[in-house]
Amino acid sequence: MTRRQLARLVEVAVISLALPTVAFGAMGSASEYSAAKDRAAADYKAAKARCDGMSGNPKDVCIAEAKAAEKKTKAEAEAAYKNTDAARRNARIGAWQFRRARIAHAGASP
């Protein structure tokens, strides 16, 4: 697998993991928050299952991005649910870590 193909695979995986986070804008109840966390965990498990077919560095990249996407999604759900400055700050930190993981594993420096 060439570096370009790996980069394209990573982009597709990241986009597919990021799409569920769009729906977190209008949370309010505890059940919605719990459901969002459950979806994030399920998305992580699905992404990790896709990584199992890989080996070596591509697998490490795939797993790191799946973990970062899960953390970002959970932080965004918490920010929407709690609606506090600290929760929003944690969501921004999670998004930053997600971007940093993508850049670092793509071979560039953050």
N, C-alpha and C positions, 0 to 999 in steps of 0.2 A: 504494500500500500504506500503510495507516494505521500509526501508531506502535504501536497495540495488536496489529495483525496481525504486525508486525515482531517485537515482543516475544515473541509466541506462537511464531513461527517459530524465533527464537533459542532459546527454552526447549526446543523439540522437538529441535533440533540438539544442544544441550548434553547433554540426557538421553541421546540416542542415542549420543553420544560417550563419556559417562561409564559406561554400562553395562558395557562390556568390562573396566573397571578392577576390578570386583567380584571377578573370578576370580583376582586376583593374590595372594590371601592366603597360599597355601601353596606358594610356589616354592622350589626348592632347587637344581636342576641347571642347568648352563650352557645346555643345550639348551632348557629351559623359559624361561629368561631371554631367550635369543636369539629364541625364538618370540614372546614377549610384545613385544619391541621391534619385531619384524616386523609384528605385528598392529597396534601403535600407528601405525606408518608407513602401513600399508594403510588404517587408519581415517582418518588424516589426508588421504590422497589421495582417499578417497571423499568426505569432508566438503568438501574443496577443490573437487572436481568439482561438488558440489551448489551451491557458491558461484558457479560460473562463469555460471549463469543469471541472476545478479543484477547490478546495476550501482550505482555510487555508494557512499554510506555503508553501505547494507545489505550490500554485497559486502565492504567493508572490515571490518565487524563480523563477518561470517561467517568470513572468513579468519583474523582475529585470534583468534577463539574456537577455530577448528580447530587453530591452532598451539599455543594454550595447553592445549588438551585433550591434544594429542600430548605436549607436554612433561610434563604432569602424569602421564600414563599411563606414560611411560618412567621418570620419577623413582620412581613407585610400584613398578614392576617391579625397578628397581635396589635399592630399599630392601628389598624382599622377598628378593632374591637375595643381597645383601651382608650384610644384617642387622647394620648398623653404625649408630651414632648419627648419623654424618655423612650417610649415605644416607637415613635417616629424616628428618633435618632438611631435606635437599634435597627430599624428597617433600612435606613440609609447605609449603615455600616454593613449590613448583610448584602445589600446591593453592591456596595463597593468591593466586598470580599468576593462576590460572584464574578464581577468584572475582572478583578485581579487574578482569580483562578483561571479564567478564560485566557487572559493575556499570557500569564506565566506558562501555562501548558501548551500554548500555541508556539512557544519558542522565543517570544519577545519579552523584554523586561517591562514591568508595570510602570 
